[in-house]
Amino acid sequence: MQSGSAWALQPLAEMTEDEFNDWQSLLETRSGMVVSEQRRMFLQVNLTARMRELGVSDYSSYYQKVTDGACGAVEWVVLLDRLAVQETQFFRHAASFEVVTDFLVNKIANDQTGKPLSLWSVGCSSGEEVWSLAICAAEAIRTANKNKSVEFGVIATDISHSALRKGRQAKYDPKRLDRVPVELLERYFTMQSDGLYRVVDRLVKRSCFTRLNMLDLAHAPIFGMDVIFCQNVLIYFRRWQRREILNRLVARLAPGGMLVIGVGEVAGWQHPDLEPVADERVLAFTRKG
Ligand SMILES: C[S@@+](CC[C@H](N)C(=O)[O-])C[C@H]1O[C@@H](n2cnc3c(N)ncnc32)[C@H](O)[C@@H]1O
């Protein structure tokens, strides 16, 4: 093992074709993430940075470490956080959230069951999408203005522990809130003494952040969702894998429930139980029945 400073002066280690193939298949098998040839440098830079922290000098030794039993499982969690793209924003694709709000207003207005609304953010990252959905639900309830109270809950799932931790904290730098209209900022956030904005408790207590690898959807005990929101995640998966994931999500929609995907994230996918939402700004479907 070399000293940290000697290592830091080394150029990025070359990755052999075999090493690249091993890392590619490990990442794809475990997370679905496809590392294309174009992202090889991204992989090398991030692996090297982590290897330097650990004093490991070659990719094969680090591979052994990551795949070695229980200790490997812990290291895998750390590595995944470095490699998964976690970029997100509040109301990232505004039209999709508008469509969700209208759908919920309509659902509340016509509901005879009194069942709470269930929403799910799949690949939720640090929570911005989750709170955007919670705000849509809260606003829909205000708009529907029914005398009886309507309950709702938002499930938030991601593969990354650190992303989930941030989401649960529900605290954000004001710079991250520039897409939130002032009226909603005042209604659903409180400014804290540390200068961060925190989501109000009445939304936080309606959320549940939990780890779920989308490759394990078949075993997820989540059903009867009114809204499933899955954006900017499928792009990292192979085409056949995207379709398989979407088919699994459809099975988790309540009859009449809505699935919202990122525009352009799946081409030509159809499902016999779904009807497309007639709004060309979004890629969304409702479940028949
Ligand atoms: C680019 S972020 C998108 C966040 C949010 N959906 C949005 O549109 O702003 C992608 C998220 O997907 C998560 N992710 C990647 N692979 C995953 C998998 N196999 N299972 C669950 N989440 C995954 C990442 O950890 C990351 O938080």
The ligand as an SDF file (V2000), in Angstrom:
LIG
                    3D

 27 29  0  0  0  0  0  0  0  0999 V2000
  -31.1940   11.3500  -11.7840 C   0  0  0  0  0  0  0  0  0  0  0  0
  -31.9540   10.8270  -10.2790 S   0  0  0  0  0  0  0  0  0  0  0  0
  -33.6460   11.2130  -10.6400 C   0  0  0  0  0  0  0  0  0  0  0  0
  -34.3680   11.7270   -9.4240 C   0  0  0  0  0  0  0  0  0  0  0  0
  -35.8250   12.1250   -9.6690 C   0  0  0  0  0  0  0  0  0  0  0  0
  -36.6300   11.0050  -10.0800 N   0  0  0  0  0  0  0  0  0  0  0  0
  -35.9470   13.2270  -10.6870 C   0  0  0  0  0  0  0  0  0  0  0  0
  -36.4630   13.0130  -11.7930 O   0  0  0  0  0  0  0  0  0  0  0  0
  -35.5120   14.3450  -10.3980 O   0  0  0  0  0  0  0  0  0  0  0  0
  -31.9110    9.0440  -10.4600 C   0  0  0  0  0  0  0  0  0  0  0  0
  -32.1280    8.3080   -9.1420 C   0  0  0  0  0  0  0  0  0  0  0  0
  -32.3520    6.9360   -9.4310 O   0  0  0  0  0  0  0  0  0  0  0  0
  -31.7100    6.1640   -8.4470 C   0  0  0  0  0  0  0  0  0  0  0  0
  -31.4580    4.8130   -8.9730 N   0  0  0  0  0  0  0  0  0  0  0  0
  -30.5440    4.4080   -9.8840 C   0  0  0  0  0  0  0  0  0  0  0  0
  -30.6090    3.0830  -10.0710 N   0  0  0  0  0  0  0  0  0  0  0  0
  -31.6020    2.6330   -9.2720 C   0  0  0  0  0  0  0  0  0  0  0  0
  -32.1570    1.3490   -9.0150 C   0  0  0  0  0  0  0  0  0  0  0  0
  -31.6880    0.2530   -9.5930 N   0  0  0  0  0  0  0  0  0  0  0  0
  -33.1630    1.2680   -8.1280 N   0  0  0  0  0  0  0  0  0  0  0  0
  -33.6620    2.3780   -7.5060 C   0  0  0  0  0  0  0  0  0  0  0  0
  -33.1720    3.6050   -7.6960 N   0  0  0  0  0  0  0  0  0  0  0  0
  -32.1580    3.7450   -8.5680 C   0  0  0  0  0  0  0  0  0  0  0  0
  -30.4340    6.9420   -8.1430 C   0  0  0  0  0  0  0  0  0  0  0  0
  -29.8970    6.6000   -6.8770 O   0  0  0  0  0  0  0  0  0  0  0  0
  -30.9230    8.3830   -8.2050 C   0  0  0  0  0  0  0  0  0  0  0  0
  -31.3150    8.8640   -6.9650 O   0  0  0  0  0  0  0  0  0  0  0  0
  1  2  1  0
  2  3  1  0
  2 10  1  0
  3  4  1  0
  4  5  1  0
  5  6  1  0
  5  7  1  0
  7  8  2  0
  7  9  1  0
 10 11  1  0
 11 12  1  0
 11 26  1  0
 12 13  1  0
 13 14  1  0
 13 24  1  0
 14 15  1  0
 14 23  1  0
 15 16  2  0
 16 17  1  0
 17 18  1  0
 17 23  2  0
 18 19  1  0
 18 20  2  0
 20 21  1  0
 21 22  2  0
 22 23  1  0
 24 25  1  0
 24 26  1  0
 26 27  1  0
M  CHG  2   2   1   9  -1
M  END
$$$$
